[in-house]
Amino acid sequence: MKNRILSMLLIVACTAGTMTGCALLEKEKQPDANGVLTLKIAHDSAETVPVAIGLAKFEELVEEKTDGKVQVEVYNNGQLGSTSDYVVNTQLGTLDMAVVNQSVMSSYVDDVAAVDIPYLIEDYDHADRVFEGETGEYYASEIQDLMGTHVLDIWEVGFRELTNSDHPVNSIDDVKGPRIRTMDNKIHQAFWKSLGADPVPMSWNEAYTAMQQKAIDGQENPLSIILGNNVAEVNKELALTDHVYSSIFFLISDNAWNALTDEQQQIFKECAKEAGEYERQEQRDQEEDALAKLEELGMKVTEPDKTAFIEASKKFQDQYKEQYKTVIDMVNAAK
């Protein structure tokens, strides 16, 4: 399976002419003349959001614990492409590391989509038990087996909320109509469509302009992302729906991983774990502050009764319970 996926990527990239000839896999990474190995990390949001702050912490820890023998360069704001690019390029070895949302990962490893089922994950304590426990280990092993890409850790983006520029959302009926930007994720799209919204899959680099130009009405993201990416400038209605817990996978290419010594590989795991704990706390702290700041920026906040949303989500759990039984059972066991 892994070889088939890689072969398909090679064919597509060769056909597109994105690199010279078909020499697509990056040459084996080596330290420079001073014995220093430099690795790049890609991230698609602003440097003020919790994940970016976690990556800065990871950079600091790695450089300290390797005595400067490994240098980390963090590229925020989608400077190195979209998150879909990150998945492909870490697999090809042309990008060293990236953080990729679970919803994007589900396009490459199907059963990652299970944790995008609305309201499957109930709260932050439940999320910690899921991603720091058996389910996280299962995904790390599966991604390495299928794609050859290593998962250093799974970090947090938070519970997703709904914004729009059209009208306040006080009940599930108010979701009918608006065009809502989603990630390219079949479960997200199916859920919003079932509620009567018009989901529009779109990369985040395009979403702000689309909202500004009224091509779409809104989007859904955790509060820290809504604040950090200036959504309040283009959307004034914020509904606290908490519909999906969103995690983010910290990936490292096989090429970069093999360039590390055994000791450095262990350091990377430890640093990713420590920076992940730091990132999760930062996310939860920011979430507490973000709501007040968004209100100061003119957003009108509503708290719709989530009962109807949760009831609607049960259809999705029934729809996917056989397809994703392994993961759903692990997630439910962690409650």
Stockholm file with secondary structure:
# STOCKHOLM 1.0

chainA/1-335         MKNRILSMLLIVACTAGTMTGCALLEKEKQPDANGVLTLKIAHDSAETVPVAIGLAKFEELVEEKTDGKVQVEVYNNGQLGSTSDYVVNTQLGTLDMAVVNQSVMSSYVDDVAAVDIPYLIEDYDHADRVFEGETGEYYASEIQDLMGTHVLDIWEVGFRELTNSDHPVNSIDDVKGPRIRTMDNKIHQAFWKSLGADPVPMSWNEAYTAMQQKAIDGQENPLSIILGNNVAEVNKELALTDHVYSSIFFLISDNAWNALTDEQQQIFKECAKEAGEYERQEQRDQEEDALAKLEELGMKVTEPDKTAFIEASKKFQDQYKEQYKTVIDMVNAAK
#=GR chainA/1-335 SS CHHHHHHHHHHHHHHHTCSSTTCCSCCCCCCCTTSCEEEEEECCSCTTSHHHHHHHHHHHHHHHHTTTSEEEEEECTTTTCCHHHHHHHHHHTSSCEEEEEHHHHTTTSGGGGGGGSTTSSCSHHHHHHHHTTHHHHHHHHHHHHHHSCEEEEEEEEEECEEEESSCCCCSGGGGSSCEEEECSCHHHHHHHHHTTCEEEECCHHHHHHHHHTTSSCEEEECHHHHHHTTGGGTCCEEECCCCCEEEEEEEECHHHHHHSCHHHHHHHHHHHHHHHHHHHHHHHHHHHHHHHHHHHTTCEEECCCTHHHHHHHHHHHHHHTTTTHHHHHHHHHTC
#=GC SS_cons         CHHHHHHHHHHHHHHHTCSSTTCCSCCCCCCCTTSCEEEEEECCSCTTSHHHHHHHHHHHHHHHHTTTSEEEEEECTTTTCCHHHHHHHHHHTSSCEEEEEHHHHTTTSGGGGGGGSTTSSCSHHHHHHHHTTHHHHHHHHHHHHHHSCEEEEEEEEEECEEEESSCCCCSGGGGSSCEEEECSCHHHHHHHHHTTCEEEECCHHHHHHHHHTTSSCEEEECHHHHHHTTGGGTCCEEECCCCCEEEEEEEECHHHHHHSCHHHHHHHHHHHHHHHHHHHHHHHHHHHHHHHHHHHTTCEEECCCTHHHHHHHHHHHHHHTTTTHHHHHHHHHTC
//
